[in-house]
Amino acid sequence: MSNPLLELEGLPPFSRIAPEHVEPAVDYLVSGNRSEVERLLDEVSEPDWYNFIEPLEELEDRLSRAWSPVSHLHAVMDSEPLREAYNACLPKLSDYGTEMGQNERLFRAYARVAEQAEGLPQPQRKLLENALRDFRLSGVDLPAEKKTRFREIASNLSELTARFEENLLDATNAWQKRITDETLLAGLPPSALDLARQTAEQRGETGWLFTLEFPSYYPVVTYADNRDLRREFYEAYSTRASDQGPDAGRFDNSEVMEAILALRHELAQLLGYRNYAERSLATKMARTPEEVTGFLRDLARRARPQAERELQELRDYAREHHGVETLEAWDIPYYSEKLRQHRYSISQEELKPWFPETRVIPGMFEVIGRLFGVIIRQSDEQVDVWHPDVRFYEVRDTGSGELLGQFYFDLYARPKKRGGAWMADCISRMKTRNREQNPVAFMTCNFTPPVGDKPALLTHDEVQTLFHEFGHGLHHMLTQVDWPSISGISGVAWDAVELPSQLMENWCWEREALDLFSGHYETGEPLPQALFERMLAARNFQSAMQMLRQVEFALFDFRIHLEYDPERGGRIYEILQEVRDEVAVVKPPEWNRFAHGFSHIFGGGYAAGYYSYKWAEVLSADAFSLFEENGVLDPETGMLFRQNILEKGGSADAMELFVAFRGREPSIEPLLRHTGIDQ
């Protein structure tokens, strides 16, 4: 049969990709790559960049181009047959990757090219340096029996992390709440009620249907006056995929998490590291575990006094204005929103009419265009997509008109779609003697879809999420590096990869930029100045509490990987409690199972690396301070960032690139100033 996954010219033919295509395509490409690698090793006696490295880059890209649409469909249009095919391929891909990483002949060939690399440009030298590091991190130096065990561990980990994500998705999809008594829904904004009614109608139900998808869940815990209802939703959400809550044990990730931690620890020790935290830092800017924990504890020390005051203010407000003596976890978002409105007369819901998707998207493109010298517009070509809501865009250089990149936009939440927001690569930029391709990105969010004849209305938080993910997209699409393993975000130190994304969030708070992407969905009226000033006043509302929450997550993640002891197991909730005792001011109930849904570290790429968000926030705040000095829409500063960060990808050391842009190493002071933390 013809296999659409093997059509490697142009964009993926999504409508023709079926689960039965997945395994044959992977088998064919993996087998072909193995044969071609052996041929190159046998026939190329004097390997150099052009006769050896570039052909290998092309081979790896061919496999990546076939797998990326499969991985993406698994995330956005999951089904049982696709899941089976996806999971069947994970061990095959893991085995292949480890086999290549442990191939001693291949390692020696790379080393020979690297020995003669003085004449090569910096990006090519960096690629070779990364490759030699990654060979060692794949166990190329290990004795045979340890190589075998390493391969088994890598394969098992790929399956376990996928199972973690699937359990979480299934647990999210399994729970729903239909309400027919409207009095139970007092306090909920019209947009949340409209979405719940639309969801019920789409599923053939009456009344209002709520799910644990974030656009459905969040308004309930934030606005519902009914305390029992808030608790019911909070418990269902915070116990997903665990041994607790309404679906206790049904999709339980407990054993999966323990197995993941044990295997990561064993893998790290096989490589000579004491623990997985040390192994994680091999590809990051931070040099030692002590540097990471010291950084996080310093942030906690700076933020905690203010966070304690913020929480006490919330308790005082709830008691004095609402007669609530004890704040429970399901009360915190509700009374925080009440306090925000009381103090600043502003809420996320009030802002939504000013941020219709029909204004936000083109306005964001205008901001980006002015800053970075690009034009973003919807593509004229008929593009095959996986869902009717998906749109396709292209990015061109303003001056030359050159096509720089393209991207798919999939903005709305729906069943069988993984929660959250992310950017993923569909196609990486590559320019070799044999092949030339521009980068293509998947841009995915989970916003509330349009209801009735209204456009989708975004909260200001969602606008920031959109700008954040587009920062990742720009990093992928504006790269000028020609080899996939160091183009875009590939090869970038993991604790620097959030720099462009977090930088972009800053323009969501600047009047000059806001005027380009905000306007009332009915009248087009600009965001009123008084409302903007209230927005700014409320910007750092509970910022210290939010800082500690992120530090809590990051320190927990780092410690469970740093302190893992095979004799004692993961001690996941024991360590989490210790971290909370040390840094947190808000303590959730004992039955909360946050870690069971912490997909960033158990299902994604942030294991012993969640601290990267705060680390990169230091970089991004300091980077934005240069825009503050020169003008927030200053095109020269924007071009400086494009040329030194966005275009360079992973072709140079992250600190070196930051210094080239900023003129010095980063300072923590702009972050503290931006977040309103007392210094």
C-alpha positions as CSV (number, residue, x, y, z in Angstrom):
1,M,0.0,0.0,0.0
2,S,1.1,3.6,-0.5
3,N,2.0,5.2,2.8
4,P,1.4,8.9,3.2
5,L,4.0,9.1,6.0
6,L,6.6,8.2,3.5
7,E,5.8,11.2,1.3
8,L,8.5,13.5,2.6
9,E,8.0,16.4,0.2
10,G,5.8,19.2,1.2
11,L,3.4,19.2,4.2
12,P,2.0,16.1,5.9
13,P,-1.2,14.8,4.2
14,F,-3.1,14.6,7.5
15,S,-6.4,13.5,6.0
16,R,-4.8,10.4,4.5
17,I,-2.7,9.4,7.6
18,A,-4.3,6.4,9.3
19,P,-3.1,4.3,12.3
20,E,-2.2,1.4,10.1
21,H,0.3,3.5,8.3
22,V,2.4,4.3,11.4
23,E,4.2,1.1,12.2
24,P,5.1,0.2,8.6
25,A,6.5,3.7,8.0
26,V,8.6,3.7,11.1
27,D,9.9,0.1,10.4
28,Y,10.8,1.1,6.8
29,L,12.6,4.3,7.8
30,V,14.5,2.9,10.8
31,S,15.6,-0.1,8.7
32,G,16.7,2.2,5.9
33,N,18.6,4.5,8.2
34,R,20.4,1.6,9.8
35,S,21.5,0.3,6.4
36,E,22.6,3.8,5.2
37,V,24.6,4.4,8.3
38,E,26.5,1.1,7.8
39,R,27.1,2.0,4.2
40,L,28.5,5.4,5.1
41,L,30.8,3.8,7.7
42,D,32.0,1.2,5.3
43,E,32.5,3.4,2.3
44,V,33.6,6.8,3.6
45,S,37.2,6.3,4.6
46,E,37.9,9.9,5.4
47,P,34.7,11.4,6.9
48,D,34.2,15.1,6.6
49,W,31.3,17.5,7.0
50,Y,29.9,17.0,3.5
51,N,30.4,13.3,2.8
52,F,29.4,12.2,6.3
53,I,27.8,14.7,8.7
54,E,25.3,16.2,6.2
55,P,24.0,12.8,5.0
56,L,23.4,11.7,8.6
57,E,21.5,15.0,9.3
58,E,19.4,14.2,6.3
59,L,18.7,10.7,7.5
60,E,17.6,11.8,10.9
61,D,15.4,14.5,9.5
62,R,13.7,12.0,7.2
63,L,12.7,9.9,10.2
64,S,11.7,13.1,12.2
65,R,9.4,14.3,9.4
66,A,7.5,11.0,9.3
67,W,7.2,10.8,13.1
68,S,6.2,14.4,13.9
69,P,2.7,14.2,12.4
70,V,2.1,10.9,14.2
71,S,3.2,12.4,17.5
72,H,1.2,15.5,16.9
73,L,-2.0,13.6,16.0
74,H,-1.6,11.5,19.2
75,A,-1.7,14.8,21.1
76,V,-4.5,16.6,19.4
77,M,-6.8,13.8,17.9
78,D,-6.2,10.8,20.1
79,S,-8.0,7.5,19.3
80,E,-7.5,4.0,20.5
81,P,-6.1,2.7,17.2
82,L,-3.7,5.6,16.9
83,R,-2.6,5.2,20.5
84,E,-1.8,1.5,19.9
85,A,0.2,2.3,16.8
86,Y,2.0,5.2,18.5
87,N,2.9,3.0,21.5
88,A,4.0,0.1,19.3
89,C,6.6,2.4,17.7
90,L,8.0,4.0,20.9
91,P,10.3,1.1,21.8
92,K,11.4,0.8,18.2
93,L,12.4,4.5,18.0
94,S,14.0,4.4,21.4
95,D,16.0,1.3,20.5
96,Y,17.1,2.9,17.2
97,G,18.1,6.1,18.9
98,T,20.1,4.3,21.6
99,E,21.7,2.0,19.1
100,M,22.9,5.0,17.0
101,G,24.1,6.7,20.2
102,Q,26.1,3.7,21.3
103,N,27.6,2.9,17.8
104,E,31.3,3.1,18.5
105,R,32.2,3.3,14.8
106,L,29.8,6.2,14.3
107,F,31.2,7.9,17.4
108,R,34.8,7.6,16.1
109,A,33.8,9.0,12.7
110,Y,32.2,12.0,14.4
111,A,35.4,12.4,16.5
112,R,37.6,12.4,13.4
113,V,35.5,15.1,11.8
114,A,35.6,17.1,15.0
115,E,39.4,16.8,15.2
116,Q,39.7,18.6,11.9
117,A,37.0,21.1,12.6
118,E,39.1,24.2,13.0
119,G,38.3,25.5,9.6
120,L,34.5,25.0,10.0
121,P,32.2,27.8,11.0
122,Q,31.1,28.0,14.6
123,P,27.6,26.4,14.1
124,Q,29.1,23.3,12.6
125,R,31.7,23.0,15.4
126,K,28.9,23.4,17.9
127,L,26.9,20.6,16.2
128,L,29.9,18.3,16.4
129,E,30.5,19.2,20.1
130,N,26.9,18.5,20.9
131,A,27.0,15.2,19.0
132,L,30.1,13.9,20.9
133,R,28.4,14.9,24.2
134,D,25.2,13.1,23.2
135,F,27.1,9.9,22.3
136,R,28.5,9.8,25.8
137,L,25.1,10.5,27.3
138,S,23.8,7.5,25.2
139,G,26.4,5.2,26.8
140,V,28.8,4.9,23.9
141,D,31.7,4.3,26.4
142,L,29.9,1.6,28.4
143,P,30.8,-2.1,28.4
144,A,28.5,-4.3,26.4
145,E,26.3,-5.5,29.2
146,K,25.7,-2.0,30.5
147,K,24.9,-0.8,27.0
148,T,22.2,-3.5,26.8
149,R,20.8,-2.4,30.1
150,F,20.9,1.3,29.0
151,R,18.9,0.4,25.9
152,E,16.3,-1.4,27.9
153,I,15.9,1.5,30.3
154,A,15.6,4.1,27.5
155,S,12.9,1.9,25.8
156,N,11.0,1.4,29.0
157,L,11.1,5.1,29.8
158,S,9.7,6.1,26.4
159,E,6.7,3.8,27.1
160,L,6.2,4.8,30.7
161,T,6.2,8.6,29.9
162,A,3.6,8.0,27.2
163,R,1.5,5.9,29.6
164,F,1.6,8.7,32.1
165,E,0.3,11.2,29.6
166,E,-2.4,8.8,28.4
167,N,-3.6,8.1,31.9
168,L,-3.9,11.8,32.5
169,L,-5.8,12.4,29.3
170,D,-8.1,9.5,30.0
171,A,-8.8,10.6,33.5
172,T,-9.5,14.1,32.3
173,N,-11.9,12.8,29.7
174,A,-13.6,10.4,32.0
175,W,-15.1,13.0,34.4
176,Q,-18.0,15.3,33.6
177,K,-20.7,17.0,35.5
178,R,-24.1,17.8,34.1
179,I,-26.1,20.4,36.0
180,T,-29.8,21.2,35.4
181,D,-30.4,23.5,38.4
182,E,-29.2,26.9,37.4
183,T,-29.1,28.2,41.0
184,L,-26.1,25.9,41.5
185,L,-24.2,28.0,38.9
186,A,-24.6,31.4,40.6
187,G,-21.5,33.5,40.1
188,L,-20.3,31.9,36.9
189,P,-19.9,34.4,34.0
190,P,-22.1,34.2,30.9
191,S,-19.2,32.9,28.8
192,A,-18.7,29.9,31.0
193,L,-22.4,29.1,31.1
194,D,-22.6,29.5,27.3
195,L,-19.7,27.1,26.8
196,A,-21.3,24.5,29.2
197,R,-24.7,24.7,27.5
198,Q,-23.0,24.4,24.1
199,T,-21.0,21.4,25.3
200,A,-24.2,19.7,26.6
201,E,-26.0,20.4,23.3
202,Q,-23.1,18.9,21.3
203,R,-23.3,15.7,23.3
204,G,-27.1,15.5,23.1
205,E,-27.7,16.6,26.7
206,T,-29.8,19.2,28.4
207,G,-28.7,21.7,31.0
208,W,-25.0,22.6,31.4
209,L,-22.2,20.1,30.9
210,F,-18.9,20.7,32.5
211,T,-15.6,18.8,32.1
212,L,-12.1,18.9,33.4
213,E,-10.8,20.6,30.3
214,F,-9.3,23.8,31.6
215,P,-11.7,26.3,29.9
216,S,-14.5,24.4,31.6
217,Y,-12.9,23.7,34.9
218,Y,-11.2,27.1,35.6
219,P,-14.3,29.3,35.7
220,V,-16.0,27.0,38.3
221,V,-13.2,27.2,40.8
222,T,-12.7,30.9,40.2
223,Y,-16.3,32.2,40.1
224,A,-18.8,29.7,41.4
225,D,-20.5,30.9,44.6
226,N,-21.4,27.4,45.6
227,R,-18.6,26.2,47.8
228,D,-19.5,22.5,47.6
229,L,-19.5,22.7,43.8
230,R,-16.0,24.3,43.9
231,R,-14.7,21.6,46.1
232,E,-16.2,18.9,43.9
233,F,-14.5,20.3,40.8
234,Y,-11.2,21.0,42.7
235,E,-11.1,17.4,44.0
236,A,-11.8,15.8,40.7
237,Y,-9.1,18.0,39.0
238,S,-6.4,17.7,41.6
239,T,-6.8,13.9,42.0
240,R,-6.8,13.0,38.3
241,A,-4.9,9.8,37.4
242,S,-4.3,8.9,41.1
243,D,-5.4,6.7,44.0
244,Q,-7.7,9.4,45.3
245,G,-10.8,11.3,44.1
246,P,-13.9,10.3,42.3
247,D,-12.1,8.0,39.8
248,A,-9.7,6.6,42.4
249,G,-7.4,4.0,40.9
250,R,-9.0,3.9,37.5
251,F,-6.1,5.6,35.7
252,D,-3.7,5.6,38.5
253,N,-0.2,6.9,37.7
254,S,1.4,6.0,41.0
255,E,3.3,2.9,39.8
256,V,4.2,4.7,36.6
257,M,5.8,7.6,38.5
258,E,7.8,5.3,40.7
259,A,9.0,3.3,37.8
260,I,10.0,6.4,35.9
261,L,12.1,7.8,38.8
262,A,13.8,4.4,39.4
263,L,14.8,4.0,35.8
264,R,16.0,7.6,35.4
265,H,18.2,7.1,38.5
266,E,19.6,3.8,37.2
267,L,20.3,5.3,33.8
268,A,22.1,8.3,35.3
269,Q,24.3,6.0,37.4
270,L,25.1,3.8,34.4
271,L,26.6,7.0,32.9
272,G,28.6,7.8,36.0
273,Y,26.4,10.4,37.5
274,R,25.2,10.1,41.1
275,N,21.6,10.9,40.2
276,Y,19.4,12.0,37.4
277,A,19.6,15.7,38.4
278,E,23.3,15.7,37.6
279,R,22.6,13.9,34.3
280,S,19.9,16.5,33.5
281,L,22.4,19.4,33.9
282,A,24.7,18.0,31.2
283,T,22.6,19.8,28.6
284,K,21.7,22.9,30.5
285,M,23.3,26.3,31.4
286,A,23.3,25.6,35.1
287,R,26.5,23.8,36.1
288,T,25.7,22.0,39.4
289,P,22.7,20.9,41.5
290,E,23.8,23.3,44.2
291,E,23.6,26.2,41.7
292,V,20.0,25.2,40.9
293,T,18.8,24.6,44.4
294,G,20.6,27.8,45.6
295,F,18.9,29.8,42.8
296,L,15.5,28.5,43.7
297,R,15.9,29.0,47.5
298,D,17.2,32.5,46.9
299,L,14.0,33.3,45.0
300,A,11.9,31.7,47.7
301,R,13.8,33.7,50.4
302,R,13.1,37.0,48.5
303,A,9.5,36.2,47.8
304,R,8.3,34.5,51.0
305,P,7.8,37.5,53.3
306,Q,5.7,39.3,50.7
307,A,3.8,36.0,49.9
308,E,2.9,35.6,53.6
309,R,1.5,39.2,53.6
310,E,-0.5,38.5,50.5
311,L,-2.0,35.3,51.9
312,Q,-2.8,37.1,55.2
313,E,-4.5,39.9,53.2
314,L,-6.6,37.3,51.5
315,R,-7.6,35.6,54.8
316,D,-8.5,39.0,56.3
317,Y,-10.6,39.9,53.3
318,A,-12.5,36.6,53.2
319,R,-13.2,36.9,56.9
320,E,-14.2,40.6,57.0
321,H,-16.2,40.7,53.8
322,H,-17.5,37.2,53.4
323,G,-17.5,35.7,56.9
324,V,-15.1,32.9,56.0
325,E,-12.9,31.9,58.9
326,T,-10.9,29.1,57.2
327,L,-9.7,29.3,53.6
328,E,-9.6,25.9,51.9
329,A,-7.7,25.1,48.7
330,W,-10.9,25.4,46.6
331,D,-11.5,28.8,48.2
332,I,-8.2,30.4,47.2
333,P,-8.9,31.1,43.5
334,Y,-12.5,32.2,44.3
335,Y,-11.6,34.7,47.1
336,S,-8.5,35.8,45.3
337,E,-10.7,36.8,42.3
338,K,-13.1,38.6,44.7
339,L,-10.2,40.4,46.3
340,R,-8.8,41.4,43.0
341,Q,-12.1,42.9,42.0
342,H,-12.5,44.5,45.4
343,R,-9.1,46.2,45.2
344,Y,-8.8,46.9,41.5
345,S,-12.3,46.6,40.1
346,I,-11.0,44.2,37.5
347,S,-11.4,40.6,36.6
348,Q,-10.2,38.3,33.8
349,E,-13.8,38.0,32.7
350,E,-14.3,41.7,32.4
351,L,-11.3,41.9,30.1
352,K,-12.5,39.2,27.7
353,P,-14.7,41.4,25.5
354,W,-11.6,43.5,24.7
355,F,-9.6,40.5,23.5
356,P,-11.5,38.8,20.7
357,E,-9.5,36.3,18.8
358,T,-10.3,38.2,15.6
359,R,-8.4,41.2,17.0
360,V,-5.7,39.5,19.1
361,I,-4.3,37.2,16.3
362,P,-3.7,39.9,13.6
363,G,-2.6,42.4,16.3
364,M,-0.1,40.0,17.7
365,F,1.2,39.5,14.2
366,E,1.6,43.2,13.8
367,V,3.6,43.5,17.0
368,I,5.9,40.7,15.9
369,G,6.2,42.2,12.5
370,R,7.3,45.6,13.8
371,L,9.7,44.1,16.2
372,F,11.4,41.4,14.1
373,G,10.9,42.6,10.5
374,V,8.5,39.9,9.4
375,I,5.1,39.6,7.7
376,I,2.7,36.9,9.0
377,R,-0.4,36.1,6.9
378,Q,-2.7,33.2,6.4
379,S,-1.6,31.0,3.5
380,D,-3.4,31.0,0.2
381,E,-2.6,27.4,-0.5
382,Q,-5.1,24.6,0.3
383,V,-3.5,22.8,3.2
384,D,-4.5,19.4,4.5
385,V,-5.3,19.7,8.3
386,W,-6.5,17.4,11.0
387,H,-9.5,19.4,12.2
388,P,-11.7,22.1,10.6
389,D,-10.7,24.7,13.2
390,V,-7.0,24.5,12.2
391,R,-5.5,27.3,10.1
392,F,-2.2,27.6,8.3
393,Y,0.0,30.7,8.1
394,E,3.3,31.8,6.6
395,V,6.1,34.0,7.9
396,R,8.0,36.2,5.4
397,D,10.9,38.7,5.8
398,T,9.5,42.2,5.4
399,G,12.4,43.4,3.4
400,S,13.1,40.6,0.9
401,G,9.7,38.8,1.0
402,E,11.6,35.6,1.5
403,L,9.6,32.7,3.0
404,L,11.1,32.0,6.5
405,G,8.7,29.6,8.0
406,Q,5.1,28.4,8.2
407,F,2.8,27.2,11.0
408,Y,-0.4,25.4,11.9
409,F,-2.7,27.2,14.4
410,D,-5.0,24.9,16.5
411,L,-6.4,27.1,19.2
412,Y,-9.5,25.5,20.8
413,A,-10.0,22.9,23.5
414,R,-11.9,19.7,22.5
415,P,-12.2,16.1,23.6
416,K,-9.3,13.8,22.9
417,K,-6.9,16.7,22.8
418,R,-4.1,17.0,25.3
419,G,-4.5,20.0,27.7
420,G,-2.2,22.9,27.9
421,A,-0.5,24.9,25.2
422,W,2.7,24.1,23.2
423,M,4.8,24.6,20.1
424,A,6.2,21.5,18.4
425,D,8.2,21.2,15.2
426,C,6.6,19.7,12.2
427,I,9.5,20.3,9.8
428,S,13.0,21.7,10.8
429,R,14.9,24.1,8.7
430,M,17.6,22.4,6.6
431,K,19.8,23.5,3.8
432,T,22.4,21.0,2.6
433,R,23.8,20.3,-0.8
434,N,21.0,17.8,-1.5
435,R,18.0,19.3,0.3
436,E,16.4,22.6,1.2
437,Q,13.4,23.1,3.5
438,N,11.9,25.8,5.6
439,P,10.8,25.3,9.2
440,V,7.1,24.5,9.9
441,A,5.6,24.6,13.4
442,F,2.6,23.2,15.2
443,M,1.1,26.0,17.4
444,T,-1.4,24.5,19.8
445,C,-3.6,26.0,22.6
446,N,-6.7,25.0,24.5
447,F,-8.8,28.2,24.5
448,T,-12.6,28.4,24.9
449,P,-14.0,28.0,21.4
450,P,-16.4,30.5,19.8
451,V,-19.9,30.2,21.2
452,G,-22.8,31.0,18.9
453,D,-22.0,33.9,16.6
454,K,-19.4,35.5,18.9
455,P,-15.7,35.2,18.1
456,A,-13.6,33.4,20.7
457,L,-13.0,35.8,23.6
458,L,-9.7,35.4,25.4
459,T,-8.8,36.2,28.9
460,H,-5.7,38.4,29.3
461,D,-4.0,35.3,30.8
462,E,-4.8,33.4,27.6
463,V,-3.4,36.3,25.5
464,Q,-0.1,35.9,27.4
465,T,-0.2,32.2,26.8
466,L,-0.6,32.9,23.1
467,F,2.3,35.3,23.0
468,H,4.4,32.8,25.0
469,E,3.9,29.9,22.6
470,F,4.5,32.2,19.7
471,G,7.9,33.1,21.2
472,H,8.8,29.4,20.9
473,G,7.4,29.4,17.3
474,L,9.5,32.4,16.3
475,H,12.6,30.6,17.7
476,H,11.8,27.6,15.5
477,M,10.7,29.5,12.4
478,L,13.2,32.4,12.2
479,T,16.3,30.3,12.6
480,Q,19.0,30.8,10.0
481,V,20.9,27.6,11.0
482,D,20.9,25.0,8.3
483,W,21.2,21.7,10.1
484,P,18.2,20.3,12.0
485,S,20.0,19.2,15.1
486,I,21.0,22.8,16.0
487,S,18.3,24.8,14.2
488,G,15.4,26.5,15.9
489,I,15.1,25.3,19.5
490,S,17.1,22.1,18.8
491,G,20.4,22.0,20.6
492,V,19.4,25.0,22.8
493,A,20.3,24.6,26.5
494,W,17.0,23.5,28.1
495,D,17.1,26.2,30.7
496,A,17.5,28.9,28.0
497,V,14.8,27.6,25.7
498,E,12.1,29.6,27.5
499,L,13.8,32.9,26.9
500,P,12.0,33.9,23.6
501,S,8.6,32.7,24.9
502,Q,8.8,34.5,28.2
503,L,10.1,37.6,26.6
504,M,7.1,37.8,24.3
505,E,4.7,37.9,27.3
506,N,6.0,41.4,28.2
507,W,4.2,43.1,25.3
508,C,0.9,42.0,26.7
509,W,1.3,44.8,29.3
510,E,2.5,47.6,27.1
511,R,-0.1,50.2,25.9
512,E,1.6,50.8,22.6
513,A,1.4,47.1,21.8
514,L,-2.0,46.5,23.4
515,D,-3.6,49.0,21.1
516,L,-2.6,46.8,18.2
517,F,-4.2,43.6,19.5
518,S,-7.1,44.7,21.7
519,G,-10.5,46.2,20.9
520,H,-14.1,45.5,21.9
521,Y,-15.5,42.6,19.9
522,E,-18.8,44.4,19.2
523,T,-17.7,48.0,18.7
524,G,-13.9,47.9,18.0
525,E,-13.5,50.5,20.7
526,P,-9.9,50.6,22.1
527,L,-9.3,49.3,25.6
528,P,-10.2,52.2,27.9
529,Q,-7.3,53.9,29.6
530,A,-9.0,53.5,33.0
531,L,-9.3,49.8,32.4
532,F,-5.7,49.6,31.3
533,E,-4.5,51.4,34.4
534,R,-6.5,49.0,36.6
535,M,-4.9,46.1,34.6
536,L,-1.4,47.5,35.4
537,A,-2.3,48.1,39.0
538,A,-3.4,44.4,39.3
539,R,-0.5,43.0,37.3
540,N,1.5,41.9,40.3
541,F,-1.5,40.9,42.4
542,Q,-0.3,37.9,44.5
543,S,2.9,37.8,42.5
544,A,4.9,36.6,45.4
545,M,2.5,33.7,46.0
546,Q,2.7,32.8,42.3
547,M,6.5,33.0,42.5
548,L,6.6,30.6,45.4
549,R,4.2,28.2,43.7
550,Q,6.6,27.9,40.7
551,V,9.5,27.6,43.1
552,E,7.6,24.8,44.9
553,F,7.1,22.9,41.6
554,A,10.7,23.4,40.5
555,L,12.3,22.4,43.8
556,F,10.1,19.4,44.1
557,D,11.0,18.2,40.6
558,F,14.7,18.8,41.2
559,R,14.8,17.1,44.6
560,I,12.9,13.9,43.6
561,H,15.6,13.4,41.0
562,L,18.5,14.6,43.1
563,E,17.7,12.6,46.2
564,Y,16.3,9.4,44.7
565,D,17.3,6.3,46.8
566,P,16.5,2.8,45.4
567,E,16.1,1.5,48.9
568,R,13.4,4.1,49.8
569,G,11.7,4.6,46.4
570,G,10.6,8.0,45.0
571,R,9.2,9.4,48.3
572,I,7.2,11.6,46.0
573,Y,4.7,13.0,48.4
574,E,7.1,13.0,51.3
575,I,9.5,15.2,49.4
576,L,6.7,17.4,48.1
577,Q,5.5,17.9,51.7
578,E,9.1,18.9,52.8
579,V,9.3,21.4,49.9
580,R,6.0,22.9,50.8
581,D,7.0,23.2,54.5
582,E,10.2,25.0,53.3
583,V,8.8,27.4,50.6
584,A,5.0,27.3,50.3
585,V,2.5,29.5,52.0
586,V,-0.6,27.8,50.5
587,K,-0.9,24.2,51.7
588,P,-3.3,21.9,49.8
589,P,-5.3,19.1,51.4
590,E,-3.5,15.8,52.2
591,W,-5.5,14.0,49.4
592,N,-4.3,16.4,46.7
593,R,-2.4,14.5,44.1
594,F,-0.8,17.3,42.1
595,A,2.2,15.2,41.1
596,H,0.0,12.6,39.4
597,G,-0.8,15.2,36.8
598,F,2.6,16.9,36.6
599,S,3.1,16.0,33.0
600,H,5.9,18.4,32.4
601,I,8.3,16.2,34.4
602,F,6.7,12.7,34.1
603,G,5.5,13.0,30.5
604,G,7.4,15.8,29.0
605,G,11.0,17.0,28.7
606,Y,11.3,18.9,32.0
607,A,12.5,16.2,34.3
608,A,15.0,17.8,36.8
609,G,14.5,20.8,34.6
610,Y,11.3,22.6,35.6
611,Y,13.5,25.2,37.3
612,S,14.2,26.3,33.7
613,Y,11.0,28.4,33.7
614,K,12.3,30.6,36.5
615,W,15.9,30.5,35.2
616,A,14.8,31.7,31.8
617,E,12.5,34.3,33.4
618,V,15.7,36.0,34.7
619,L,17.0,36.0,31.1
620,S,13.8,37.3,29.6
621,A,13.1,40.0,32.1
622,D,16.7,41.3,31.6
623,A,16.3,41.0,27.9
624,F,13.1,43.0,27.9
625,S,14.8,45.7,30.0
626,L,16.8,46.6,26.8
627,F,13.5,47.2,25.0
628,E,12.3,49.3,27.9
629,E,15.5,51.4,27.5
630,N,15.2,51.8,23.7
631,G,11.4,51.7,23.1
632,V,9.1,48.7,23.5
633,L,8.5,48.4,19.8
634,D,11.9,49.6,18.7
635,P,12.8,47.6,15.5
636,E,16.5,47.9,16.0
637,T,16.4,46.2,19.4
638,G,14.0,43.7,17.9
639,M,16.4,43.0,15.1
640,L,19.2,42.6,17.5
641,F,17.2,39.9,19.4
642,R,16.3,38.3,16.1
643,Q,19.8,38.1,14.9
644,N,21.5,37.1,18.1
645,I,18.9,34.8,19.7
646,L,16.1,33.8,17.3
647,E,18.2,33.2,14.2
648,K,21.1,31.4,16.0
649,G,19.1,28.5,17.5
650,G,21.4,26.0,19.2
651,S,24.5,27.0,17.1
652,A,26.3,28.6,20.0
653,D,26.4,28.6,23.8
654,A,23.3,30.1,25.3
655,M,25.2,32.5,27.6
656,E,27.4,33.7,24.7
657,L,24.3,34.5,22.6
658,F,22.6,36.3,25.5
659,V,25.7,38.5,26.1
660,A,25.9,39.2,22.4
661,F,22.3,40.6,22.6
662,R,22.4,42.3,26.0
663,G,26.0,43.3,26.2
664,R,26.5,41.6,29.6
665,E,25.5,38.6,31.6
666,P,22.0,38.6,33.0
667,S,20.9,40.3,36.2
668,I,18.1,39.1,38.5
669,E,17.0,42.7,39.3
670,P,14.7,43.2,36.3
671,L,12.8,40.0,37.2
672,L,12.2,41.2,40.8
673,R,11.1,44.6,39.5
674,H,8.8,43.2,36.9
675,T,7.1,40.9,39.4
676,G,6.9,43.5,42.1
677,I,8.9,41.5,44.6
678,D,10.2,43.7,47.4
679,Q,14.0,43.9,47.1
